[in-house]
Amino acid sequence: MSTLWFIISLIIIGLIAGFIARAVVPGRQSMGIVATIVLGIIGSFVGGLIGSLFTGGGFTLSPAGIILSIIGAIIVLLIYIAVRGRSGRRA
């Protein structure tokens, strides 16, 4: 039962973090609800990595709290926009 609650909380935090990251980053991101959740979940792990590096815990990849999840989701979204924009341009 513990694993089920972990997955449910990961989805809820992912949705919140992804939604806030999309609201903060300027421009239009054409993402659905599932992509927003995935963005937030990946951002949660990026935020956990950033948090572990600042606390001196070394390189550990783990889910983070809501604040670091939002920060991580913003970073992931900015990287996604930069990569998508670069590959979409024609020379």
C-alpha positions as CSV (number, residue, x, y, z in Angstrom):
1,M,0.0,0.0,0.0
2,S,3.0,2.3,0.6
3,T,4.1,2.1,-3.0
4,L,0.6,3.0,-4.2
5,W,0.6,6.2,-2.0
6,F,4.1,7.0,-3.3
7,I,2.9,6.8,-6.9
8,I,-0.3,8.8,-6.2
9,S,1.7,11.6,-4.4
10,L,4.3,11.6,-7.1
11,I,1.5,12.2,-9.7
12,I,-0.2,14.9,-7.6
13,I,3.1,16.8,-6.9
14,G,4.1,16.3,-10.5
15,L,0.8,17.9,-11.7
16,I,1.2,20.8,-9.3
17,A,4.9,21.4,-10.1
18,G,4.4,21.1,-13.8
19,F,1.4,23.4,-13.9
20,I,3.2,26.1,-11.8
21,A,6.4,25.7,-14.0
22,R,4.3,26.2,-17.2
23,A,2.6,29.3,-15.6
24,V,5.9,30.8,-14.6
25,V,7.9,30.2,-17.9
26,P,6.9,32.8,-20.6
27,G,5.7,31.6,-23.9
28,R,3.2,29.0,-25.0
29,Q,3.9,25.3,-24.3
30,S,1.7,23.0,-26.1
31,M,1.5,20.2,-23.6
32,G,-1.4,18.1,-22.4
33,I,-2.1,17.0,-18.8
34,V,0.0,13.9,-19.1
35,A,3.0,15.8,-20.4
36,T,2.5,18.4,-17.6
37,I,2.5,15.5,-15.0
38,V,5.6,14.0,-16.6
39,L,7.3,17.4,-16.6
40,G,6.6,17.8,-12.9
41,I,7.8,14.3,-12.0
42,I,11.0,14.8,-13.9
43,G,11.3,18.2,-12.2
44,S,10.8,16.5,-8.8
45,F,13.8,14.3,-9.4
46,V,15.9,17.2,-10.8
47,G,14.9,19.2,-7.7
48,G,15.9,16.3,-5.5
49,L,19.3,16.1,-7.2
50,I,19.8,19.8,-6.7
51,G,18.8,19.5,-3.0
52,S,21.1,16.6,-2.4
53,L,24.0,18.5,-3.9
54,F,23.4,21.6,-1.7
55,T,23.0,19.6,1.5
56,G,26.2,17.7,0.9
57,G,24.5,14.3,0.4
58,G,26.4,13.7,-2.8
59,F,24.9,12.7,-6.1
60,T,21.6,11.0,-5.2
61,L,18.5,11.0,-7.4
62,S,15.4,11.1,-5.4
63,P,12.0,12.9,-5.4
64,A,11.9,16.3,-3.8
65,G,9.4,18.4,-2.0
66,I,7.1,20.8,-3.7
67,I,9.4,23.8,-3.8
68,L,12.4,22.0,-5.3
69,S,10.0,20.1,-7.6
70,I,8.8,23.4,-9.0
71,I,12.4,24.7,-9.4
72,G,13.4,21.5,-11.1
73,A,10.3,21.6,-13.4
74,I,11.2,25.1,-14.4
75,I,14.7,24.1,-15.2
76,V,13.5,21.0,-17.2
77,L,11.0,23.1,-19.1
78,L,13.6,25.8,-20.0
79,I,15.9,23.1,-21.3
80,Y,13.0,21.5,-23.3
81,I,12.1,24.8,-24.9
82,A,15.8,25.5,-25.7
83,V,16.3,22.1,-27.3
84,R,12.9,22.2,-29.1
85,G,13.6,25.7,-30.4
86,R,17.0,24.8,-31.7
87,S,15.9,21.7,-33.5
88,G,13.0,23.5,-35.1
89,R,15.0,26.2,-36.8
90,R,16.2,25.7,-40.4
91,A,19.5,27.0,-41.7
